[in-house]
Amino acid sequence: VLTARISSDNQTVLREMADFLRDKLGSGIVVLGAISADRPVFIATVTSDLVAKGYNAGDIIKKISTVAGGGGGGKANMAQAGGKDKNKLDEALRLVKSLI
């Protein structure tokens, strides 16, 4: 499990970074967060072997984004979300490991 706050406010870069890190891990879960347009944004990716074991990026994203006053979703292998309270970004990211 890799969680990190990224300094880029470009959501495309956030997605590309999540994909790159997931591929480098080989087997794992990556959850990244950043501030974009003064709001928190999140992305989660899960490798296919862990999806097969029941891990779901959409479920993870839904739970952490609510911490920041937002919502989102996606597929089991990739999901995105946004929030309203940028001050809750780090708190939301800390929640990830307890969800796994």
ChimeraX attribute file (.defattr): number of C-alpha atoms within 10 A of each C-alpha:
attribute: neighborCount
match mode: 1-to-1
recipient: residues
	/A:1	13
	/A:2	16
	/A:3	19
	/A:4	14
	/A:5	16
	/A:6	15
	/A:7	11
	/A:8	13
	/A:9	17
	/A:10	14
	/A:11	17
	/A:12	10
	/A:13	12
	/A:14	23
	/A:15	19
	/A:16	11
	/A:17	16
	/A:18	25
	/A:19	19
	/A:20	12
	/A:21	17
	/A:22	21
	/A:23	15
	/A:24	10
	/A:25	14
	/A:26	12
	/A:27	14
	/A:28	19
	/A:29	28
	/A:30	25
	/A:31	28
	/A:32	21
	/A:33	28
	/A:34	24
	/A:35	22
	/A:36	16
	/A:37	10
	/A:38	13
	/A:39	18
	/A:40	25
	/A:41	28
	/A:42	29
	/A:43	29
	/A:44	32
	/A:45	29
	/A:46	29
	/A:47	22
	/A:48	17
	/A:49	13
	/A:50	15
	/A:51	17
	/A:52	12
	/A:53	8
	/A:54	10
	/A:55	20
	/A:56	24
	/A:57	25
	/A:58	22
	/A:59	17
	/A:60	28
	/A:61	28
	/A:62	20
	/A:63	18
	/A:64	27
	/A:65	28
	/A:66	18
	/A:67	19
	/A:68	24
	/A:69	15
	/A:70	19
	/A:71	19
	/A:72	21
	/A:73	20
	/A:74	19
	/A:75	15
	/A:76	21
	/A:77	19
	/A:78	23
	/A:79	23
	/A:80	25
	/A:81	22
	/A:82	26
	/A:83	22
	/A:84	18
	/A:85	17
	/A:86	18
	/A:87	13
	/A:88	18
	/A:89	24
	/A:90	17
	/A:91	12
	/A:92	20
	/A:93	22
	/A:94	13
	/A:95	15
	/A:96	20
	/A:97	13
	/A:98	6
	/A:99	11
	/A:100	10
